Amino acid sequence: MSLTLEPVQTRLGPTTSYANAFADELEAIYGRGVHDLPGVVAALNETGVRPADGSDWTEQAFTAELARLGAKEI
């Protein structure tokens, strides 16, 4: 049996366009060497990706969104 990485194997449904855009922005931010929470939040606020309420990102909003997107139904 061959073992291969299936990065979507734990998803419960299709990925939304918002989740894809959010992930793309995070990948670009991390790729620029920004890894600290305040820096990531500041960089996200320079993009077009916003929290659901349309406000600026805060550290609390960012960590809550990561938790929401990473939550699994049991």
N, C-alpha and C positions, 0 to 999 in steps of 0.2 A: 504494500500500500504506500502510495506516495503522499507525503505531507506537504501541503501548500498553504500559503497564507491567503486567507479569504477575509479581507478587512471588513467586509459587510456582514459577516456571518452572525453577529450578535444584534443586528438591527431588527427591530420589530416591524418595520414598514419602510416604504421608500423615503429617501432623504429629501427634505424640502429644499427649494431654491434658496431660502433664507439660511438654512444650515450649511449648504454648500458655500454660499457667499461668506458667511461668518468664518468657516474653516479656511477658505482661501485667503481671507484677510489675516487671520492668525498665522497661517503658514508664511505669508509675506513678511509679517512683523517679526516673527521668530527668525526668518532668514536674514533679516537686517541686523540680527544680533541683539534684539530687544527681548529680554527674558524676565525682567522684574515686573511685578504686578503694576506698580504705578506707571512704568514705561509702556507696558502693553495697553493699559487703559487709555493713556494719553494718545498713543498711536491709533487705537481704534476710533477715538473721537475725531481723528483727521480723515476718516474714511466715510463712505456712504452707508455703512452697515450700522444700524441703530438698534437699541433694545426695542421690545414690542411697543412700548409707550412713546417711542420717538424721541426720548430725551437723550442727553449725553450719557456716555458710559461712566459709571463709578466703579470702584473696586467691588462694592457689594453687588451691584447689578451684574458685573462680569462673572463673579464667582457663582452667583445664583443661576446665571444662564448656562454656565458650564455644567452645573449640577443638574439642571433641567434637561439639557440635551443629552447628558450621560446617564440619565435615569433609565432603569429597566423595569418593565412590568414583571411582576412575579406571579 
